[in-house]
Amino acid sequence: MTTDTNGDNETLSAERLERLNENMVKLDELTKRMTAALTRKKQADPGLQGPGQDLYMKAAAAYMAEMMSNPAKMLEQQVSYWGKSLKHYVDAQQQLAQGKLAPPEDKGPSDRRFSNELWDTNPYFNFIKQQYLYSSEAITTALDDLSTLEGTEKGRVSFFARQITDMFSPTNFLATNPDALARAVETDGASLVRGLENLVADIERNDGDLLVSLADGEAFTVGENIAATEGAVVFRNRMFELIQYTPTTEKVHATPLIIFPPWINKFYIMDLKPANSLIKWIVDQGYTLFIVSWVNPDETYADVGIDDYVDDGYLTAINEVKKITKQDQVNAVGYCIAGTTLSMVLSLMEKRGDTSVKSATLFTTLTDFEDPGEMGVFLDDDFVDGIERQVANAGYLHSYFMSRTFSYLRANDLIYQPAIRNYMMGEAPPAFDLLYWNGDSTNLPGRFVVEYLRGLCQHNSFAEGTMEILGTTVSLDTVQHPVCAIACETDHIAAWKGSFNGVKQFGSDDKTFIVSESGHIAGIINPPTKKKYGHYTNDDVSGAPEDWMQAATYNEGSWWPRWEKWLKRHSGKQVAARKPGIKSHPVLEKAPGSYVVRKTNS
């Protein structure tokens, strides 16, 4: 008896060819869908698409000036680049001449984008990788040595140059990505079909714009498996819903706590799964907790500005909490931009003689924008002018633009790696609650955007003492309340040094400053049970931030318990726990309410 091996192989080859042809047909159909989706793209102001031409002209002029004034240094850079490239080419040729199908020894720096062993063992991929890294290094070195560019301009040129070099990484292209090529062969092209399906779905979801999905949109339901801490909406107006959480202890501190989250994002970053929920943890420590859930604005909110957020938001929320709890004072927390606004509210209250706030806590908050950190690259007139024109036309800034901006601050992690996974590998986005929240962003009212970017960011008016809120001039030195500020060591949105410089200027005699390890989110959402990130403390908030850090004490574990110990000192005696809903403020609906899931016009 003999085995018809050739027949089996022919059958297998025919089956694979059939699958490949089927996938090619699907690719054609998906391409047509993508073309149709792209036609729905709405025109945006060109100023939102990239930096102005003047930045490129300044970079070119600076390079030419450097070449004229110091040609030896510039030629040395070029010769170094040429030398590395040529040497690697010659080494590769010598390996081949010796009959070795292997690249020369790789002595370059490690880069997690090139984790596949083929980048080091395959001559083709190794050559591409090395040439890319040499080119990137040459560009970075040339820009770093431009002596005629300083400060903000140099930072912007370096940032956008990095965006270009990151974009052209060989991992971002199918023909030069060994992982994607191998997957396509293994699946007879099915991975490319699934990838194109993911790409088309993202374009359709964003009405012609491309925003890479970071998480599985079907894996979470707000109010069920995230944002599920028990509570109720007890007040609602045009600007926000006020949520009061159900107590988990028999006794609570008399002074209630209210959290103001940023209206750039949804509040439930503080209430993901129970193990990571700051909201649940606070309630479990014995506090009557309220949180503001901001409305997701559309074009009808075009005229809403900072005054509206202060008057119809902060002041109203604080007064309602006082009525509900029958207390004269509250403790308040502000996160990011909400912390900036809370600080202005504290100054306003001081000017008015209003003692409604007993203490304030600031999470990752800038109040002095002299050094805005990496976000500063988007605060020049080329971008701000574009935003101003965009909101004048639309009435609001669509969440797409803010999401894209923040993503480019960490482009490899938030754009290119997810795009490779979703589109080139054909994988589904992960079921990750934090990334789901990251994609659930909000719009911003037109007037507010302009006031914030022009007044606070560009003119630094709060720190300069020229900011007006509801007709009253506010300033840092008039903030007299006890303040605890938590900044994050690697925060790319609110740099910890900038946060420190603002707190230092507060007029309060009771100032506590803490720096948590990690970034804007992970440094704050850092539960004690994880024992993941530590924090730095130093009671002296009078000097330079570098001096503060040098003398600081490193503490293992979360800052949450340390903050709670501080908060307890300002929270009064123990009283019977308060359940949500009283006669004057009945329960309107269960938490997390309606505003957090509200969708707006695209």
C-alpha positions in Angstrom: 0.0 0.0 0.0 1.4 3.5 -0.9 0.5 6.9 0.3 -0.5 9.5 -2.3 1.7 12.3 -0.8 1.6 14.4 -3.9 -2.1 14.2 -4.1 -2.4 15.4 -0.5 0.0 18.2 -1.1 -1.9 19.3 -4.2 -5.2 19.2 -2.2 -3.7 21.3 0.6 -2.2 23.8 -1.9 -5.5 24.1 -3.7 -7.3 24.7 -0.4 -4.8 27.4 0.6 -5.1 29.0 -2.8 -8.8 29.1 -2.5 -8.6 30.7 1.0 -6.1 33.2 -0.4 -8.5 34.1 -3.3 -11.4 34.5 -0.9 -9.4 36.8 1.3 -8.4 38.9 -1.7 -12.1 39.3 -2.6 -12.8 40.4 1.0 -9.9 42.9 0.8 -11.5 44.4 -2.3 -14.9 44.7 -0.6 -13.4 46.3 2.5 -11.4 48.8 0.4 -14.7 50.0 -1.1 -16.2 50.3 2.4 -13.2 52.3 3.5 -13.4 54.6 0.5 -17.1 55.3 1.3 -16.3 55.9 5.0 -13.5 58.4 4.1 -16.0 60.5 2.1 -17.8 61.3 5.3 -14.8 63.0 6.8 -15.6 66.6 7.8 -13.1 69.3 6.9 -11.1 70.6 9.9 -9.1 73.7 10.1 -5.6 73.2 8.7 -4.1 74.6 11.8 -5.2 71.4 13.7 -3.2 69.1 11.4 0.3 70.1 12.3 2.6 73.0 13.3 2.7 76.1 11.1 5.1 76.5 8.3 7.1 79.1 10.3 8.4 76.3 12.6 9.9 74.5 9.6 11.4 77.8 8.3 12.9 78.5 11.7 14.4 75.0 11.9 15.9 75.3 8.4 17.2 78.8 9.1 18.8 77.6 12.3 20.4 74.6 10.5 21.9 76.9 7.8 23.1 79.3 10.4 24.8 76.5 12.3 26.4 75.3 9.1 27.7 78.7 8.3 29.0 79.5 11.8 30.3 76.1 12.7 30.8 74.0 9.6 33.3 71.6 11.2 30.8 70.4 13.8 28.1 69.9 11.2 30.4 68.0 8.9 31.5 65.9 11.8 27.9 64.9 12.4 27.4 64.0 8.8 30.7 62.0 8.6 29.8 60.1 11.7 26.4 59.2 10.2 28.0 58.3 6.9 30.6 56.2 8.6 28.2 54.2 10.7 26.0 53.5 7.7 28.8 52.6 5.4 30.5 50.4 8.0 27.4 48.4 8.6 26.9 48.0 4.8 30.5 46.8 4.4 30.2 44.4 7.4 27.0 42.9 5.9 28.7 42.4 2.5 31.7 40.7 4.2 29.4 38.3 6.0 27.7 37.4 2.7 31.0 37.1 0.9 32.1 34.5 3.5 29.0 32.5 2.7 27.2 33.5 6.0 23.6 34.4 5.7 23.8 36.4 8.8 24.1 40.1 9.7 27.1 41.6 11.4 27.2 41.8 15.1 24.5 44.1 16.4 25.9 46.6 19.0 23.1 49.1 18.8 20.9 50.2 21.7 17.9 48.0 22.5 14.5 49.2 21.3 11.3 47.3 22.2 9.9 48.0 18.8 12.4 45.6 17.5 11.9 42.7 19.9 11.4 40.0 17.1 14.7 38.1 16.9 14.7 38.5 13.1 15.7 42.1 13.6 19.0 40.8 14.9 19.4 37.6 13.0 18.1 38.2 9.5 20.4 40.3 7.3 17.5 42.0 5.5 15.7 43.1 8.6 18.8 43.9 10.5 20.1 46.2 7.8 16.8 48.1 7.6 16.6 48.4 11.4 20.2 49.7 11.8 19.9 52.2 9.0 16.7 53.5 10.5 18.3 53.8 14.0 21.4 55.5 12.5 19.2 58.0 10.6 17.1 58.7 13.7 20.1 59.3 15.8 21.6 61.6 13.2 18.5 63.8 13.0 18.2 64.0 16.8 21.9 64.9 17.2 21.7 67.6 14.5 18.7 69.2 16.2 20.1 69.0 19.7 23.2 70.9 18.5 21.3 73.9 16.9 22.6 76.7 19.2 20.4 79.4 17.6 17.2 77.6 18.6 16.3 77.9 22.3 13.6 77.2 24.8 10.1 76.5 23.4 11.1 76.7 19.7 13.9 74.1 20.2 11.5 71.8 22.2 8.9 72.1 19.4 11.3 71.3 16.6 12.7 68.3 18.6 9.2 67.0 19.4 7.9 67.2 15.8 11.1 65.7 14.4 10.6 62.8 16.8 7.0 62.4 15.5 8.4 62.1 11.9 11.1 59.6 12.9 8.7 57.5 14.9 6.2 57.5 12.0 8.9 56.1 9.6 9.9 53.3 11.8 10.1 50.1 9.7 7.8 48.3 12.1 5.0 50.6 10.9 5.0 49.2 7.3 3.9 45.7 6.3 6.8 45.0 3.9 9.4 45.7 6.7 7.6 44.2 9.7 8.6 40.5 10.1 5.8 39.8 12.7 3.1 41.0 10.3 4.5 39.3 7.3 4.8 36.0 9.1 1.2 36.3 10.4 -0.1 37.0 6.9 1.6 33.9 5.5 0.5 31.7 8.4 -3.2 32.8 7.9 -3.2 32.9 4.1 -3.9 36.6 4.3 -6.7 36.3 6.8 -4.8 38.5 9.3 -4.7 41.3 6.7 -8.5 40.9 6.1 -9.2 41.2 9.8 -6.8 44.1 10.1 -8.5 45.9 7.3 -11.9 45.2 8.9 -10.5 46.8 12.1 -9.2 49.8 10.1 -12.5 50.3 8.3 -14.5 50.0 11.5 -12.3 52.7 13.2 -12.7 55.0 10.2 -16.5 54.4 10.1 -16.8 54.9 13.9 -15.1 58.3 13.6 -17.0 59.5 10.5 -14.0 59.4 8.1 -11.3 60.3 10.6 -8.8 57.7 11.9 -8.5 57.2 15.6 -7.0 53.8 16.6 -9.2 51.8 18.9 -7.1 51.0 22.0 -9.6 48.7 23.7 -12.5 46.4 22.9 -15.5 48.6 22.7 -17.9 45.7 23.5 -16.1 44.5 26.6 -17.3 47.1 29.0 -20.6 48.7 29.9 -20.5 51.9 32.0 -22.6 51.3 35.2 -22.2 47.5 35.0 -18.6 46.3 34.9 -17.0 49.7 35.2 -18.2 52.8 37.0 -20.3 50.5 39.1 -19.8 51.8 42.7 -23.2 52.1 44.3 -24.6 55.6 44.5 -27.2 57.9 43.1 -27.6 61.2 41.2 -29.1 63.6 43.7 -28.9 66.9 41.7 -28.7 67.8 38.0 -28.4 71.0 36.0 -27.2 72.0 32.5 -23.6 71.6 33.5 -23.3 68.5 35.6 -24.9 65.7 37.6 -24.1 65.4 41.2 -23.5 61.8 42.4 -23.6 60.8 46.0 -22.2 57.4 46.9 -23.7 54.9 49.2 -21.8 54.5 52.5 -20.1 51.2 53.4 -19.4 52.2 57.0 -21.8 52.8 59.9 -20.0 56.1 60.7 -18.6 58.8 58.4 -16.6 62.0 58.9 -18.9 65.0 59.3 -17.3 67.1 56.6 -18.3 65.7 53.1 -15.8 65.3 50.2 -16.6 66.4 46.7 -14.4 65.5 43.7 -14.3 67.6 40.5 -12.9 65.5 37.7 -11.6 67.1 34.5 -14.3 67.7 31.9 -11.9 66.7 29.2 -12.5 63.1 30.2 -15.2 61.0 31.9 -15.0 60.8 35.7 -14.9 57.0 36.0 -11.2 56.8 35.6 -11.5 56.9 39.4 -14.0 54.1 39.3 -12.9 51.3 37.0 -12.9 47.8 38.5 -13.4 47.7 42.3 -9.8 46.7 43.0 -8.6 50.0 41.3 -11.5 52.3 42.3 -10.3 55.4 44.2 -14.0 56.2 44.7 -14.8 52.9 46.4 -11.6 53.2 48.5 -12.6 56.6 49.7 -16.1 55.5 50.6 -14.6 52.5 52.5 -12.5 54.8 54.6 -15.6 56.4 56.0 -16.3 59.6 54.0 -19.5 61.0 52.5 -18.4 61.2 48.9 -19.9 63.2 46.1 -18.5 63.5 42.5 -19.4 65.8 39.7 -20.2 64.1 36.4 -19.9 66.9 33.7 -22.1 67.1 30.7 -20.6 66.2 27.3 -21.2 69.4 25.4 -22.3 69.9 21.8 -22.8 73.0 19.7 -25.5 74.4 22.0 -22.8 75.0 24.6 -20.7 77.2 22.3 -21.0 80.2 24.7 -20.1 78.3 27.9 -16.9 79.6 29.4 -14.8 79.3 32.5 -17.3 81.5 34.4 -20.0 79.0 33.7 -18.0 76.1 34.9 -17.2 78.1 38.1 -20.7 79.4 38.8 -23.0 76.7 37.5 -20.5 74.0 38.2 -18.2 74.4 41.2 -20.1 77.0 43.3 -23.4 75.3 42.7 -22.1 71.8 43.4 -20.5 72.9 46.7 -23.7 74.6 47.8 -25.8 71.6 47.0 -23.5 69.3 48.9 -23.7 71.7 51.9 -27.5 71.5 51.7 -27.6 67.8 51.4 -25.3 67.1 54.4 -26.3 70.1 56.4 -22.7 71.2 56.8 -21.1 74.6 56.5 -18.0 73.4 54.8 -16.8 70.7 52.3 -13.4 69.3 51.4 -12.8 69.4 47.7 -10.6 67.5 45.2 -9.7 68.7 41.7 -8.1 66.5 39.0 -6.0 68.1 36.3 -7.8 71.0 34.6 -10.5 70.7 37.3 -7.7 71.2 39.9 -6.6 74.4 38.1 -10.2 75.7 38.1 -10.7 74.6 41.8 -7.6 76.7 42.7 -9.2 79.7 41.0 -12.4 79.0 42.9 -10.5 79.0 46.1 -9.0 82.4 45.3 -12.4 83.7 44.3 -13.8 82.5 47.6 -11.0 84.1 49.6 -11.8 87.4 47.9 -15.5 87.0 48.6 -15.0 85.9 52.2 -16.7 82.5 51.4 -15.5 79.8 53.8 -17.4 76.9 52.1 -14.2 74.9 51.3 -12.3 73.6 54.3 -9.4 72.0 52.5 -8.4 71.3 48.9 -6.6 68.4 47.2 -5.1 68.8 43.7 -4.3 65.8 41.5 -1.8 66.4 38.7 -2.6 70.1 38.5 -0.9 73.0 36.8 -1.7 76.5 38.1 1.5 78.2 36.8 1.9 77.5 33.1 5.4 79.0 32.8 6.6 75.5 32.2 3.7 73.4 30.8 5.9 70.4 30.1 5.4 68.4 26.9 2.0 69.9 26.3 3.7 73.2 25.5 4.4 72.1 21.9 0.7 72.5 21.2 0.3 75.9 22.9 1.8 78.2 20.2 -0.3 80.4 18.0 -0.2 78.0 15.0 -2.3 75.4 16.9 -4.3 77.7 19.1 -5.3 79.9 16.1 -6.5 76.8 14.4 -8.5 75.7 17.4 -10.0 79.1 17.7 -11.1 79.1 14.0 -12.4 75.5 14.4 -14.6 76.2 17.4 -15.9 79.5 15.9 -17.2 77.4 13.1 -18.5 74.3 15.0 -19.3 75.8 18.4 -17.3 73.2 20.2 -14.0 71.2 20.0 -14.8 67.6 19.1 -13.3 65.0 21.4 -11.4 63.6 18.4 -8.9 66.5 18.4 -8.1 66.2 22.1 -7.7 62.4 21.9 -5.4 62.7 18.9 -3.3 65.4 20.6 -2.8 63.4 23.8 -2.0 60.3 21.8 0.8 62.0 20.0 2.5 62.8 23.3 3.1 59.0 23.5 2.8 58.1 19.8 4.6 54.7 19.9 2.4 53.4 22.8 -0.9 55.0 21.8 -0.8 55.1 18.0 1.7 53.0 16.2 1.9 49.9 18.4 -2.0 49.6 18.6 -2.2 50.2 14.9 0.3 47.4 14.2 -1.6 45.1 16.4 -5.1 46.0 15.1 -4.4 46.6 11.4 -1.3 44.7 10.4 -1.6 41.7 12.8 -5.3 41.5 12.6 -5.8 41.2 16.3 -8.8 42.5 18.3 -8.1 45.4 20.7 -7.7 44.1 24.3 -10.4 44.2 26.9 -8.6 46.7 29.0 -10.7 49.0 31.2 -8.2 51.9 31.4 -7.8 52.0 27.6 -11.6 51.8 27.2 -11.9 54.9 29.3 -9.1 56.6 27.4 -11.2 56.2 24.2 -14.4 57.5 25.9 -13.5 61.2 25.6 -15.6 64.3 25.6 -16.1 67.5 23.7 -15.2 71.0 24.9 -17.3 74.2 24.6 -15.9 76.6 22.1 -15.7 79.7 24.4 -14.1 77.7 27.2 -11.4 76.3 24.9 -10.3 79.7 23.8 -10.4 81.2 27.3 -8.4 78.3 28.7 -5.7 78.2 26.0 -5.3 82.0 25.6 -5.8 83.1 29.2 -4.4 80.4 31.3 -1.9 78.6 29.0 -0.5 81.3 26.8 -0.8 84.4 29.1 -0.4 82.5 32.3 -2.9 84.9 33.8 -3.7 83.0 37.0 0.0 83.0 38.0 0.4 86.6 36.8 -2.6 87.7 38.9 -4.6 89.0 35.9 -7.2 86.3 35.6 -10.8 87.4 36.1 -13.5 85.0 37.3 -17.1 86.3 37.6 -15.7 89.8 37.6 -13.1 89.2 40.4 -9.4 89.1 39.8 -7.9 85.9 41.1 -4.3 85.0 41.8 -2.1 82.2 43.3 -1.1 84.1 46.4 -4.7 84.6 47.5 -5.2 80.8 47.9 -5.2 80.5 51.7 -6.8 77.1 52.1 -4.9 74.0 53.4 -3.7 72.2 50.2 -2.4 68.8 49.4 -1.1 68.4 45.9 -0.2 65.1 44.2 1.9 65.3 41.1 3.3 62.4 39.0 7.0 61.9 38.2 6.7 61.1 34.5 3.5 63.0 33.8 3.5 64.2 30.2 0.4 66.4 30.6 1.0 68.2 33.9 4.7 68.1 34.6 5.5 67.7 38.3 7.9 70.6 38.4 5.3 73.0 36.9 2.8 71.7 39.5 5.3 72.3 42.3 6.0 75.9 41.1 2.3 76.7 41.3 1.7 75.3 44.7 4.8 77.1 46.0 3.2 80.4 45.2 -0.1 79.7 47.1 -0.6 81.9 50.1 -1.5 79.0 52.4 0.6 78.2 55.4 -0.5 74.5 55.2 0.9 73.1 51.9 1.7 69.4 51.4 3.3 68.2 48.1 3.7 64.6 47.1 5.2 63.2 43.9 4.0 59.8 42.9 6.0 57.5 40.6 4.6 56.9 37.1 2.4 59.1 34.9 -0.7 61.2 34.7 -3.1 58.3 35.3 -1.1 55.4 36.7 0.5 57.6 39.3 -3.0 58.7 40.6 -4.9 55.4 40.2 -2.4 53.5 42.4 -4.3 51.5 45.0 -2.4 50.4 48.1 -3.1 46.7 47.5 -1.0 46.8 44.3 2.2 47.9 46.0 3.3 49.0 42.6 4.4 52.6 42.6 6.0 54.5 45.5 6.0 58.3 46.2 8.2 61.1 47.4 7.6 63.5 50.2 9.3 66.6 51.6 7.8 69.2 53.9 9.8 72.1 52.5 7.9 73.6 49.6 9.8 76.8 49.4 12.7 76.2 47.1 13.2 75.0 43.5 11.6 71.7 42.5 15.0 70.1 41.9 16.0 70.9 45.4 12.7 69.5 46.8 13.3 66.2 45.0 16.9 66.0 46.0 16.0 66.3 49.7 12.8 64.2 49.4 12.2 60.9 51.1 11.2 57.9 49.0 8.2 55.9 50.4 7.2 52.5 49.1 3.6 51.9 48.0 0.7 54.1 47.2 0.2 57.7 48.4 -3.5 57.1 49.1 -3.1 56.2 52.8 -0.8 59.2 53.4 -3.3 61.5 51.8 -6.2 60.0 53.7 -4.3 60.7 57.0 -4.0 64.3 55.9 -7.7 64.5 54.8 -8.9 63.0 58.1 -7.4 66.0 60.0 -9.7 68.3 58.0 -12.9 66.1 58.1 -14.3 66.6 61.6 -15.9 64.1 64.0 -17.7 60.9 63.2 -21.4 61.0 62.5 -24.0 58.5 61.3 -23.5 57.5 57.7 -25.6 59.4 55.1 -27.5 57.5 52.4 -28.1 59.2 49.0 -31.4 61.1 48.7 -33.2 63.3 51.1 -36.5 65.1 50.7 -35.1 68.3 49.2 -32.7 66.2 47.0 -34.4 62.9 46.0 -32.7 60.2 44.0 -33.0 61.1 40.3 -31.4 57.9 39.1 -28.8 55.4 40.0 -25.1 56.1 39.6 -23.3 56.7 37.3 -26.1 58.7 35.8 -27.0 59.8 32.3 -24.4 62.5 31.5 -21.5 60.0 31.6 -22.9 57.9 28.8 -24.3 60.8 26.7 -23.2 60.8 23.1 -22.9 64.1 21.2 -22.9 65.1 17.5 -19.9 64.0 15.5 
